[in-house]
Amino acid sequence: MFNTDCFFIAIENGATIGIAAYAAKGQRCVRLERREFTGHLGFIRGSIAYAMLHKEFELKNYPITIGENIGAIEFVAVALEHRGKGVAAELIGHIFAVTDPWGYILEVVQRR
């Protein structure tokens, strides 16, 4: 489901403490395959799960046009016990350091 080429991982003492994904030039961080969902969840549940996730992750339209020279930063997540310690800032800073687009889109969803 996840395009591992897109993901950056923060590791501390062998444990994953944060992740972030970066996609550019039409690349997607999520690639869904209906047969995987139906194979694991059955035809009906798998089809419903696929349809919902496909709409959210693969058909999602941004409110602006993302050009060839724009990168998208997605799926930024930090383990609860490491929040507020700069892990996300370090991940995003690393993405800035190793990529070279003209600009970035950062999608933010707050979860409580």
Jmol script that loads the backbone (N, CA, C; Angstrom):
load data "model"
ATOM      1  N   MET A   1       0.815  -1.185   0.000  1.00  0.00           N
ATOM      2  CA  MET A   1       0.000   0.000   0.000  1.00  0.00           C
ATOM      3  C   MET A   1       0.865   1.257   0.000  1.00  0.00           C
ATOM      4  N   PHE A   2       1.920   1.280   0.792  1.00  0.00           N
ATOM      5  CA  PHE A   2       2.755   2.470   0.853  1.00  0.00           C
ATOM      6  C   PHE A   2       3.924   2.353  -0.107  1.00  0.00           C
ATOM      7  N   ASN A   3       4.203   3.429  -0.805  1.00  0.00           N
ATOM      8  CA  ASN A   3       5.357   3.510  -1.683  1.00  0.00           C
ATOM      9  C   ASN A   3       6.550   3.845  -0.793  1.00  0.00           C
ATOM     10  N   THR A   4       7.333   2.849  -0.441  1.00  0.00           N
ATOM     11  CA  THR A   4       8.411   3.036   0.533  1.00  0.00           C
ATOM     12  C   THR A   4       9.489   4.001   0.055  1.00  0.00           C
ATOM     13  N   ASP A   5       9.570   4.239  -1.247  1.00  0.00           N
ATOM     14  CA  ASP A   5      10.543   5.215  -1.750  1.00  0.00           C
ATOM     15  C   ASP A   5      10.225   6.633  -1.279  1.00  0.00           C
ATOM     16  N   CYS A   6       9.010   6.870  -0.843  1.00  0.00           N
ATOM     17  CA  CYS A   6       8.568   8.211  -0.423  1.00  0.00           C
ATOM     18  C   CYS A   6       8.834   8.506   1.047  1.00  0.00           C
ATOM     19  N   PHE A   7       9.082   7.501   1.849  1.00  0.00           N
ATOM     20  CA  PHE A   7       9.060   7.688   3.293  1.00  0.00           C
ATOM     21  C   PHE A   7      10.435   7.898   3.910  1.00  0.00           C
ATOM     22  N   PHE A   8      10.447   8.795   4.892  1.00  0.00           N
ATOM     23  CA  PHE A   8      11.610   9.069   5.721  1.00  0.00           C
ATOM     24  C   PHE A   8      11.231   8.654   7.144  1.00  0.00           C
ATOM     25  N   ILE A   9      12.161   8.031   7.842  1.00  0.00           N
ATOM     26  CA  ILE A   9      11.867   7.490   9.162  1.00  0.00           C
ATOM     27  C   ILE A   9      12.872   8.022  10.170  1.00  0.00           C
ATOM     28  N   ALA A  10      12.370   8.465  11.328  1.00  0.00           N
ATOM     29  CA  ALA A  10      13.230   8.884  12.439  1.00  0.00           C
ATOM     30  C   ALA A  10      13.331   7.705  13.403  1.00  0.00           C
ATOM     31  N   ILE A  11      14.557   7.300  13.696  1.00  0.00           N
ATOM     32  CA  ILE A  11      14.788   6.155  14.570  1.00  0.00           C
ATOM     33  C   ILE A  11      15.666   6.601  15.733  1.00  0.00           C
ATOM     34  N   GLU A  12      15.282   6.167  16.925  1.00  0.00           N
ATOM     35  CA  GLU A  12      16.073   6.449  18.122  1.00  0.00           C
ATOM     36  C   GLU A  12      16.209   5.152  18.910  1.00  0.00           C
ATOM     37  N   ASN A  13      17.436   4.769  19.199  1.00  0.00           N
ATOM     38  CA  ASN A  13      17.701   3.528  19.947  1.00  0.00           C
ATOM     39  C   ASN A  13      17.003   2.320  19.322  1.00  0.00           C
ATOM     40  N   GLY A  14      17.002   2.269  17.985  1.00  0.00           N
ATOM     41  CA  GLY A  14      16.425   1.147  17.265  1.00  0.00           C
ATOM     42  C   GLY A  14      14.913   1.168  17.131  1.00  0.00           C
ATOM     43  N   ALA A  15      14.250   2.184  17.673  1.00  0.00           N
ATOM     44  CA  ALA A  15      12.790   2.270  17.595  1.00  0.00           C
ATOM     45  C   ALA A  15      12.382   3.405  16.665  1.00  0.00           C
ATOM     46  N   THR A  16      11.356   3.168  15.871  1.00  0.00           N
ATOM     47  CA  THR A  16      10.817   4.219  15.008  1.00  0.00           C
ATOM     48  C   THR A  16      10.050   5.203  15.875  1.00  0.00           C
ATOM     49  N   ILE A  17      10.435   6.489  15.791  1.00  0.00           N
ATOM     50  CA  ILE A  17       9.769   7.502  16.603  1.00  0.00           C
ATOM     51  C   ILE A  17       9.011   8.517  15.748  1.00  0.00           C
ATOM     52  N   GLY A  18       9.213   8.479  14.428  1.00  0.00           N
ATOM     53  CA  GLY A  18       8.501   9.394  13.555  1.00  0.00           C
ATOM     54  C   GLY A  18       8.648   9.002  12.101  1.00  0.00           C
ATOM     55  N   ILE A  19       7.697   9.450  11.283  1.00  0.00           N
ATOM     56  CA  ILE A  19       7.747   9.215   9.840  1.00  0.00           C
ATOM     57  C   ILE A  19       7.256  10.461   9.120  1.00  0.00           C
ATOM     58  N   ALA A  20       7.672  10.598   7.890  1.00  0.00           N
ATOM     59  CA  ALA A  20       7.145  11.631   6.993  1.00  0.00           C
ATOM     60  C   ALA A  20       7.340  11.121   5.578  1.00  0.00           C
ATOM     61  N   ALA A  21       6.459  11.523   4.686  1.00  0.00           N
ATOM     62  CA  ALA A  21       6.560  11.115   3.288  1.00  0.00           C
ATOM     63  C   ALA A  21       6.711  12.349   2.412  1.00  0.00           C
ATOM     64  N   TYR A  22       7.427  12.177   1.312  1.00  0.00           N
ATOM     65  CA  TYR A  22       7.633  13.255   0.345  1.00  0.00           C
ATOM     66  C   TYR A  22       7.369  12.706  -1.044  1.00  0.00           C
ATOM     67  N   ALA A  23       6.515  13.390  -1.787  1.00  0.00           N
ATOM     68  CA  ALA A  23       6.208  12.990  -3.161  1.00  0.00           C
ATOM     69  C   ALA A  23       6.413  14.182  -4.083  1.00  0.00           C
ATOM     70  N   ALA A  24       6.943  13.917  -5.255  1.00  0.00           N
ATOM     71  CA  ALA A  24       7.183  14.982  -6.235  1.00  0.00           C
ATOM     72  C   ALA A  24       6.808  14.506  -7.627  1.00  0.00           C
ATOM     73  N   LYS A  25       6.546  15.470  -8.494  1.00  0.00           N
ATOM     74  CA  LYS A  25       6.294  15.227  -9.916  1.00  0.00           C
ATOM     75  C   LYS A  25       5.242  14.152 -10.160  1.00  0.00           C
ATOM     76  N   GLY A  26       4.101  14.298  -9.504  1.00  0.00           N
ATOM     77  CA  GLY A  26       2.993  13.378  -9.729  1.00  0.00           C
ATOM     78  C   GLY A  26       3.118  12.050  -9.010  1.00  0.00           C
ATOM     79  N   GLN A  27       4.170  11.858  -8.257  1.00  0.00           N
ATOM     80  CA  GLN A  27       4.374  10.622  -7.513  1.00  0.00           C
ATOM     81  C   GLN A  27       3.327  10.529  -6.401  1.00  0.00           C
ATOM     82  N   ARG A  28       2.907   9.333  -6.064  1.00  0.00           N
ATOM     83  CA  ARG A  28       1.973   9.113  -4.967  1.00  0.00           C
ATOM     84  C   ARG A  28       2.659   8.295  -3.877  1.00  0.00           C
ATOM     85  N   CYS A  29       2.377   8.624  -2.627  1.00  0.00           N
ATOM     86  CA  CYS A  29       2.958   7.889  -1.504  1.00  0.00           C
ATOM     87  C   CYS A  29       2.166   6.633  -1.179  1.00  0.00           C
ATOM     88  N   VAL A  30       0.952   6.558  -1.705  1.00  0.00           N
ATOM     89  CA  VAL A  30       0.089   5.406  -1.473  1.00  0.00           C
ATOM     90  C   VAL A  30      -0.310   4.826  -2.821  1.00  0.00           C
ATOM     91  N   ARG A  31      -0.149   3.523  -2.956  1.00  0.00           N
ATOM     92  CA  ARG A  31      -0.592   2.792  -4.155  1.00  0.00           C
ATOM     93  C   ARG A  31      -1.501   1.663  -3.685  1.00  0.00           C
ATOM     94  N   LEU A  32      -2.753   1.754  -3.982  1.00  0.00           N
ATOM     95  CA  LEU A  32      -3.712   0.757  -3.532  1.00  0.00           C
ATOM     96  C   LEU A  32      -4.007  -0.250  -4.635  1.00  0.00           C
ATOM     97  N   GLU A  33      -4.196  -1.502  -4.220  1.00  0.00           N
ATOM     98  CA  GLU A  33      -4.575  -2.557  -5.157  1.00  0.00           C
ATOM     99  C   GLU A  33      -5.821  -3.242  -4.621  1.00  0.00           C
ATOM    100  N   ARG A  34      -6.892  -3.152  -5.394  1.00  0.00           N
ATOM    101  CA  ARG A  34      -8.182  -3.697  -4.967  1.00  0.00           C
ATOM    102  C   ARG A  34      -8.074  -5.172  -4.593  1.00  0.00           C
ATOM    103  N   ARG A  35      -7.340  -5.937  -5.355  1.00  0.00           N
ATOM    104  CA  ARG A  35      -7.268  -7.391  -5.091  1.00  0.00           C
ATOM    105  C   ARG A  35      -6.630  -7.701  -3.734  1.00  0.00           C
ATOM    106  N   GLU A  36      -5.752  -6.826  -3.265  1.00  0.00           N
ATOM    107  CA  GLU A  36      -5.173  -7.018  -1.929  1.00  0.00           C
ATOM    108  C   GLU A  36      -6.239  -6.848  -0.855  1.00  0.00           C
ATOM    109  N   PHE A  37      -7.083  -5.842  -1.018  1.00  0.00           N
ATOM    110  CA  PHE A  37      -8.148  -5.604  -0.049  1.00  0.00           C
ATOM    111  C   PHE A  37      -9.162  -6.736  -0.064  1.00  0.00           C
ATOM    112  N   THR A  38      -9.613  -7.138  -1.257  1.00  0.00           N
ATOM    113  CA  THR A  38     -10.618  -8.195  -1.332  1.00  0.00           C
ATOM    114  C   THR A  38     -10.037  -9.540  -0.908  1.00  0.00           C
ATOM    115  N   GLY A  39      -8.752  -9.754  -1.167  1.00  0.00           N
ATOM    116  CA  GLY A  39      -8.109 -10.998  -0.753  1.00  0.00           C
ATOM    117  C   GLY A  39      -8.011 -11.134   0.759  1.00  0.00           C
ATOM    118  N   HIS A  40      -7.796 -10.040   1.440  1.00  0.00           N
ATOM    119  CA  HIS A  40      -7.645 -10.078   2.898  1.00  0.00           C
ATOM    120  C   HIS A  40      -8.952  -9.875   3.649  1.00  0.00           C
ATOM    121  N   LEU A  41      -9.850  -9.088   3.073  1.00  0.00           N
ATOM    122  CA  LEU A  41     -11.067  -8.724   3.790  1.00  0.00           C
ATOM    123  C   LEU A  41     -12.338  -9.337   3.209  1.00  0.00           C
ATOM    124  N   GLY A  42     -12.212 -10.058   2.112  1.00  0.00           N
ATOM    125  CA  GLY A  42     -13.390 -10.581   1.439  1.00  0.00           C
ATOM    126  C   GLY A  42     -13.880  -9.587   0.406  1.00  0.00           C
ATOM    127  N   PHE A  43     -14.723 -10.054  -0.504  1.00  0.00           N
ATOM    128  CA  PHE A  43     -15.130  -9.219  -1.630  1.00  0.00           C
ATOM    129  C   PHE A  43     -15.865  -7.948  -1.197  1.00  0.00           C
ATOM    130  N   ILE A  44     -16.855  -8.082  -0.341  1.00  0.00           N
ATOM    131  CA  ILE A  44     -17.674  -6.914   0.020  1.00  0.00           C
ATOM    132  C   ILE A  44     -16.889  -5.939   0.897  1.00  0.00           C
ATOM    133  N   ARG A  45     -16.346  -6.416   2.009  1.00  0.00           N
ATOM    134  CA  ARG A  45     -15.586  -5.526   2.892  1.00  0.00           C
ATOM    135  C   ARG A  45     -14.360  -4.954   2.190  1.00  0.00           C
ATOM    136  N   GLY A  46     -13.681  -5.784   1.436  1.00  0.00           N
ATOM    137  CA  GLY A  46     -12.500  -5.321   0.715  1.00  0.00           C
ATOM    138  C   GLY A  46     -12.831  -4.265  -0.321  1.00  0.00           C
ATOM    139  N   SER A  47     -13.939  -4.448  -1.024  1.00  0.00           N
ATOM    140  CA  SER A  47     -14.351  -3.465  -2.032  1.00  0.00           C
ATOM    141  C   SER A  47     -14.724  -2.137  -1.385  1.00  0.00           C
ATOM    142  N   ILE A  48     -15.408  -2.199  -0.242  1.00  0.00           N
ATOM    143  CA  ILE A  48     -15.779  -0.965   0.466  1.00  0.00           C
ATOM    144  C   ILE A  48     -14.529  -0.266   0.986  1.00  0.00           C
ATOM    145  N   ALA A  49     -13.634  -1.012   1.620  1.00  0.00           N
ATOM    146  CA  ALA A  49     -12.394  -0.417   2.141  1.00  0.00           C
ATOM    147  C   ALA A  49     -11.578   0.193   1.013  1.00  0.00           C
ATOM    148  N   TYR A  50     -11.446  -0.536  -0.078  1.00  0.00           N
ATOM    149  CA  TYR A  50     -10.691  -0.007  -1.221  1.00  0.00           C
ATOM    150  C   TYR A  50     -11.307   1.287  -1.742  1.00  0.00           C
ATOM    151  N   ALA A  51     -12.626   1.292  -1.922  1.00  0.00           N
ATOM    152  CA  ALA A  51     -13.303   2.481  -2.466  1.00  0.00           C
ATOM    153  C   ALA A  51     -13.089   3.691  -1.567  1.00  0.00           C
ATOM    154  N   MET A  52     -13.197   3.503  -0.263  1.00  0.00           N
ATOM    155  CA  MET A  52     -13.026   4.621   0.665  1.00  0.00           C
ATOM    156  C   MET A  52     -11.592   5.138   0.663  1.00  0.00           C
ATOM    157  N   LEU A  53     -10.637   4.236   0.746  1.00  0.00           N
ATOM    158  CA  LEU A  53      -9.232   4.649   0.794  1.00  0.00           C
ATOM    159  C   LEU A  53      -8.748   5.173  -0.552  1.00  0.00           C
ATOM    160  N   HIS A  54      -9.246   4.603  -1.634  1.00  0.00           N
ATOM    161  CA  HIS A  54      -8.885   5.073  -2.979  1.00  0.00           C
ATOM    162  C   HIS A  54      -9.325   6.524  -3.158  1.00  0.00           C
ATOM    163  N   LYS A  55     -10.534   6.817  -2.712  1.00  0.00           N
ATOM    164  CA  LYS A  55     -11.039   8.193  -2.819  1.00  0.00           C
ATOM    165  C   LYS A  55     -10.190   9.151  -1.996  1.00  0.00           C
ATOM    166  N   GLU A  56      -9.814   8.735  -0.790  1.00  0.00           N
ATOM    167  CA  GLU A  56      -9.064   9.614   0.119  1.00  0.00           C
ATOM    168  C   GLU A  56      -7.605   9.797  -0.302  1.00  0.00           C
ATOM    169  N   PHE A  57      -6.960   8.728  -0.746  1.00  0.00           N
ATOM    170  CA  PHE A  57      -5.522   8.787  -0.986  1.00  0.00           C
ATOM    171  C   PHE A  57      -5.102   8.904  -2.446  1.00  0.00           C
ATOM    172  N   GLU A  58      -5.883   8.359  -3.366  1.00  0.00           N
ATOM    173  CA  GLU A  58      -5.453   8.370  -4.758  1.00  0.00           C
ATOM    174  C   GLU A  58      -6.223   9.352  -5.638  1.00  0.00           C
ATOM    175  N   LEU A  59      -7.433   9.683  -5.262  1.00  0.00           N
ATOM    176  CA  LEU A  59      -8.222  10.618  -6.064  1.00  0.00           C
ATOM    177  C   LEU A  59      -8.275  12.000  -5.435  1.00  0.00           C
ATOM    178  N   LYS A  60      -7.645  12.148  -4.285  1.00  0.00           N
ATOM    179  CA  LYS A  60      -7.690  13.413  -3.547  1.00  0.00           C
ATOM    180  C   LYS A  60      -7.153  14.546  -4.402  1.00  0.00           C
ATOM    181  N   ASN A  61      -7.905  15.602  -4.469  1.00  0.00           N
ATOM    182  CA  ASN A  61      -7.465  16.789  -5.186  1.00  0.00           C
ATOM    183  C   ASN A  61      -7.091  17.868  -4.185  1.00  0.00           C
ATOM    184  N   TYR A  62      -5.963  18.480  -4.415  1.00  0.00           N
ATOM    185  CA  TYR A  62      -5.554  19.599  -3.583  1.00  0.00           C
ATOM    186  C   TYR A  62      -6.305  20.842  -4.048  1.00  0.00           C
ATOM    187  N   PRO A  63      -6.478  21.817  -3.162  1.00  0.00           N
ATOM    188  CA  PRO A  63      -7.196  23.031  -3.553  1.00  0.00           C
ATOM    189  C   PRO A  63      -6.418  23.906  -4.531  1.00  0.00           C
ATOM    190  N   ILE A  64      -5.172  23.567  -4.783  1.00  0.00           N
ATOM    191  CA  ILE A  64      -4.361  24.277  -5.770  1.00  0.00           C
ATOM    192  C   ILE A  64      -3.750  23.260  -6.716  1.00  0.00           C
ATOM    193  N   THR A  65      -3.307  23.710  -7.859  1.00  0.00           N
ATOM    194  CA  THR A  65      -2.645  22.818  -8.804  1.00  0.00           C
ATOM    195  C   THR A  65      -1.206  22.604  -8.365  1.00  0.00           C
ATOM    196  N   ILE A  66      -0.821  21.357  -8.261  1.00  0.00           N
ATOM    197  CA  ILE A  66       0.546  21.034  -7.875  1.00  0.00           C
ATOM    198  C   ILE A  66       1.352  20.840  -9.154  1.00  0.00           C
ATOM    199  N   GLY A  67       2.242  21.758  -9.416  1.00  0.00           N
ATOM    200  CA  GLY A  67       3.049  21.720 -10.629  1.00  0.00           C
ATOM    201  C   GLY A  67       4.201  20.735 -10.526  1.00  0.00           C
ATOM    202  N   GLU A  68       4.912  20.608 -11.615  1.00  0.00           N
ATOM    203  CA  GLU A  68       6.055  19.689 -11.699  1.00  0.00           C
ATOM    204  C   GLU A  68       7.155  20.026 -10.698  1.00  0.00           C
ATOM    205  N   ASN A  69       7.235  21.278 -10.305  1.00  0.00           N
ATOM    206  CA  ASN A  69       8.326  21.687  -9.427  1.00  0.00           C
ATOM    207  C   ASN A  69       7.865  21.888  -7.976  1.00  0.00           C
ATOM    208  N   ILE A  70       6.745  21.256  -7.603  1.00  0.00           N
ATOM    209  CA  ILE A  70       6.215  21.338  -6.246  1.00  0.00           C
ATOM    210  C   ILE A  70       6.276  19.949  -5.610  1.00  0.00           C
ATOM    211  N   GLY A  71       6.757  19.884  -4.385  1.00  0.00           N
ATOM    212  CA  GLY A  71       6.794  18.632  -3.643  1.00  0.00           C
ATOM    213  C   GLY A  71       5.718  18.619  -2.576  1.00  0.00           C
ATOM    214  N   ALA A  72       5.195  17.455  -2.271  1.00  0.00           N
ATOM    215  CA  ALA A  72       4.153  17.315  -1.245  1.00  0.00           C
ATOM    216  C   ALA A  72       4.721  16.552  -0.056  1.00  0.00           C
ATOM    217  N   ILE A  73       4.577  17.132   1.123  1.00  0.00           N
ATOM    218  CA  ILE A  73       4.985  16.465   2.359  1.00  0.00           C
ATOM    219  C   ILE A  73       3.703  15.951   3.007  1.00  0.00           C
ATOM    220  N   GLU A  74       3.677  14.643   3.257  1.00  0.00           N
ATOM    221  CA  GLU A  74       2.472  13.989   3.759  1.00  0.00           C
ATOM    222  C   GLU A  74       2.832  13.023   4.877  1.00  0.00           C
ATOM    223  N   PHE A  75       1.826  12.550   5.559  1.00  0.00           N
ATOM    224  CA  PHE A  75       1.958  11.481   6.554  1.00  0.00           C
ATOM    225  C   PHE A  75       2.992  11.771   7.630  1.00  0.00           C
ATOM    226  N   VAL A  76       3.085  12.997   8.075  1.00  0.00           N
ATOM    227  CA  VAL A  76       4.004  13.312   9.163  1.00  0.00           C
ATOM    228  C   VAL A  76       3.368  12.812  10.456  1.00  0.00           C
ATOM    229  N   ALA A  77       4.070  11.947  11.142  1.00  0.00           N
ATOM    230  CA  ALA A  77       3.546  11.392  12.387  1.00  0.00           C
ATOM    231  C   ALA A  77       4.708  11.149  13.347  1.00  0.00           C
ATOM    232  N   VAL A  78       4.467  11.427  14.609  1.00  0.00           N
ATOM    233  CA  VAL A  78       5.483  11.244  15.646  1.00  0.00           C
ATOM    234  C   VAL A  78       4.851  10.445  16.784  1.00  0.00           C
ATOM    235  N   ALA A  79       5.610   9.495  17.323  1.00  0.00           N
ATOM    236  CA  ALA A  79       5.126   8.702  18.449  1.00  0.00           C
ATOM    237  C   ALA A  79       4.753   9.635  19.595  1.00  0.00           C
ATOM    238  N   LEU A  80       3.684   9.306  20.272  1.00  0.00           N
ATOM    239  CA  LEU A  80       3.127  10.166  21.316  1.00  0.00           C
ATOM    240  C   LEU A  80       4.177  10.609  22.336  1.00  0.00           C
ATOM    241  N   GLU A  81       4.998   9.700  22.787  1.00  0.00           N
ATOM    242  CA  GLU A  81       5.985  10.031  23.823  1.00  0.00           C
ATOM    243  C   GLU A  81       7.137  10.891  23.313  1.00  0.00           C
ATOM    244  N   HIS A  82       7.212  11.103  21.995  1.00  0.00           N
ATOM    245  CA  HIS A  82       8.279  11.926  21.415  1.00  0.00           C
ATOM    246  C   HIS A  82       7.768  13.247  20.852  1.00  0.00           C
ATOM    247  N   ARG A  83       6.489  13.514  21.003  1.00  0.00           N
ATOM    248  CA  ARG A  83       5.922  14.769  20.495  1.00  0.00           C
ATOM    249  C   ARG A  83       6.454  15.951  21.299  1.00  0.00           C
ATOM    250  N   GLY A  84       6.609  17.072  20.613  1.00  0.00           N
ATOM    251  CA  GLY A  84       7.096  18.281  21.261  1.00  0.00           C
ATOM    252  C   GLY A  84       8.601  18.321  21.437  1.00  0.00           C
ATOM    253  N   LYS A  85       9.311  17.377  20.832  1.00  0.00           N
ATOM    254  CA  LYS A  85      10.766  17.304  20.972  1.00  0.00           C
ATOM    255  C   LYS A  85      11.493  17.624  19.670  1.00  0.00           C
ATOM    256  N   GLY A  86      10.769  18.092  18.661  1.00  0.00           N
ATOM    257  CA  GLY A  86      11.393  18.497  17.410  1.00  0.00           C
ATOM    258  C   GLY A  86      11.585  17.394  16.387  1.00  0.00           C
ATOM    259  N   VAL A  87      10.985  16.234  16.599  1.00  0.00           N
ATOM    260  CA  VAL A  87      11.154  15.111  15.667  1.00  0.00           C
ATOM    261  C   VAL A  87      10.571  15.458  14.290  1.00  0.00           C
ATOM    262  N   ALA A  88       9.356  15.989  14.253  1.00  0.00           N
ATOM    263  CA  ALA A  88       8.739  16.347  12.969  1.00  0.00           C
ATOM    264  C   ALA A  88       9.546  17.437  12.276  1.00  0.00           C
ATOM    265  N   ALA A  89      10.018  18.409  13.039  1.00  0.00           N
ATOM    266  CA  ALA A  89      10.834  19.488  12.454  1.00  0.00           C
ATOM    267  C   ALA A  89      12.118  18.925  11.844  1.00  0.00           C
ATOM    268  N   GLU A  90      12.727  17.971  12.506  1.00  0.00           N
ATOM    269  CA  GLU A  90      13.940  17.340  11.971  1.00  0.00           C
ATOM    270  C   GLU A  90      13.643  16.564  10.692  1.00  0.00           C
ATOM    271  N   LEU A  91      12.549  15.831  10.679  1.00  0.00           N
ATOM    272  CA  LEU A  91      12.174  15.084   9.473  1.00  0.00           C
ATOM    273  C   LEU A  91      11.922  16.025   8.299  1.00  0.00           C
ATOM    274  N   ILE A  92      11.139  17.061   8.532  1.00  0.00           N
ATOM    275  CA  ILE A  92      10.830  18.007   7.460  1.00  0.00           C
ATOM    276  C   ILE A  92      12.079  18.763   7.037  1.00  0.00           C
ATOM    277  N   GLY A  93      12.923  19.129   7.990  1.00  0.00           N
ATOM    278  CA  GLY A  93      14.193  19.778   7.651  1.00  0.00           C
ATOM    279  C   GLY A  93      15.072  18.892   6.795  1.00  0.00           C
ATOM    280  N   HIS A  94      15.074  17.609   7.083  1.00  0.00           N
ATOM    281  CA  HIS A  94      15.863  16.664   6.272  1.00  0.00           C
ATOM    282  C   HIS A  94      15.289  16.574   4.855  1.00  0.00           C
ATOM    283  N   ILE A  95      13.973  16.531   4.749  1.00  0.00           N
ATOM    284  CA  ILE A  95      13.347  16.508   3.420  1.00  0.00           C
ATOM    285  C   ILE A  95      13.745  17.755   2.641  1.00  0.00           C
ATOM    286  N   PHE A  96      13.702  18.921   3.283  1.00  0.00           N
ATOM    287  CA  PHE A  96      14.137  20.159   2.625  1.00  0.00           C
ATOM    288  C   PHE A  96      15.584  20.055   2.160  1.00  0.00           C
ATOM    289  N   ALA A  97      16.431  19.435   2.967  1.00  0.00           N
ATOM    290  CA  ALA A  97      17.861  19.352   2.653  1.00  0.00           C
ATOM    291  C   ALA A  97      18.173  18.419   1.486  1.00  0.00           C
ATOM    292  N   VAL A  98      17.358  17.384   1.293  1.00  0.00           N
ATOM    293  CA  VAL A  98      17.692  16.380   0.272  1.00  0.00           C
ATOM    294  C   VAL A  98      16.817  16.465  -0.976  1.00  0.00           C
ATOM    295  N   THR A  99      15.899  17.429  -1.006  1.00  0.00           N
ATOM    296  CA  THR A  99      15.055  17.606  -2.186  1.00  0.00           C
ATOM    297  C   THR A  99      15.245  19.021  -2.717  1.00  0.00           C
ATOM    298  N   ASP A 100      14.809  19.232  -3.949  1.00  0.00           N
ATOM    299  CA  ASP A 100      15.069  20.529  -4.567  1.00  0.00           C
ATOM    300  C   ASP A 100      13.901  21.067  -5.387  1.00  0.00           C
ATOM    301  N   PRO A 101      12.687  21.057  -4.846  1.00  0.00           N
ATOM    302  CA  PRO A 101      11.595  21.655  -5.615  1.00  0.00           C
ATOM    303  C   PRO A 101      11.585  23.170  -5.441  1.00  0.00           C
ATOM    304  N   TRP A 102      10.748  23.810  -6.221  1.00  0.00           N
ATOM    305  CA  TRP A 102      10.560  25.252  -6.110  1.00  0.00           C
ATOM    306  C   TRP A 102       9.759  25.585  -4.854  1.00  0.00           C
ATOM    307  N   GLY A 103       8.836  24.698  -4.487  1.00  0.00           N
ATOM    308  CA  GLY A 103       8.001  24.916  -3.313  1.00  0.00           C
ATOM    309  C   GLY A 103       7.455  23.603  -2.790  1.00  0.00           C
ATOM    310  N   TYR A 104       6.787  23.678  -1.673  1.00  0.00           N
ATOM    311  CA  TYR A 104       6.253  22.485  -1.017  1.00  0.00           C
ATOM    312  C   TYR A 104       4.791  22.692  -0.656  1.00  0.00           C
ATOM    313  N   ILE A 105       4.064  21.598  -0.608  1.00  0.00           N
ATOM    314  CA  ILE A 105       2.713  21.550  -0.070  1.00  0.00           C
ATOM    315  C   ILE A 105       2.822  20.702   1.192  1.00  0.00           C
ATOM    316  N   LEU A 106       2.300  21.186   2.290  1.00  0.00           N
ATOM    317  CA  LEU A 106       2.269  20.414   3.531  1.00  0.00           C
ATOM    318  C   LEU A 106       0.806  20.221   3.899  1.00  0.00           C
ATOM    319  N   GLU A 107       0.384  18.983   3.883  1.00  0.00           N
ATOM    320  CA  GLU A 107      -0.996  18.670   4.247  1.00  0.00           C
ATOM    321  C   GLU A 107      -1.036  18.418   5.748  1.00  0.00           C
ATOM    322  N   VAL A 108      -1.919  19.116   6.443  1.00  0.00           N
ATOM    323  CA  VAL A 108      -1.978  19.005   7.899  1.00  0.00           C
ATOM    324  C   VAL A 108      -3.363  18.538   8.334  1.00  0.00           C
ATOM    325  N   VAL A 109      -3.374  17.493   9.141  1.00  0.00           N
ATOM    326  CA  VAL A 109      -4.594  16.999   9.740  1.00  0.00           C
ATOM    327  C   VAL A 109      -4.286  16.808  11.216  1.00  0.00           C
ATOM    328  N   GLN A 110      -5.049  17.433  12.078  1.00  0.00           N
ATOM    329  CA  GLN A 110      -4.804  17.303  13.498  1.00  0.00           C
ATOM    330  C   GLN A 110      -5.666  16.174  14.052  1.00  0.00           C
ATOM    331  N   ARG A 111      -5.005  15.291  14.772  1.00  0.00           N
ATOM    332  CA  ARG A 111      -5.728  14.192  15.394  1.00  0.00           C
ATOM    333  C   ARG A 111      -5.525  14.303  16.901  1.00  0.00           C
ATOM    334  N   ARG A 112      -6.584  14.190  17.611  1.00  0.00           N
ATOM    335  CA  ARG A 112      -6.499  14.298  19.078  1.00  0.00           C
ATOM    336  C   ARG A 112      -6.617  12.968  19.729  1.00  0.00           C
TER     337      ARG A 112
END
end "model"
wireframe off; spacefill off
backbone 0.3
color backbone group
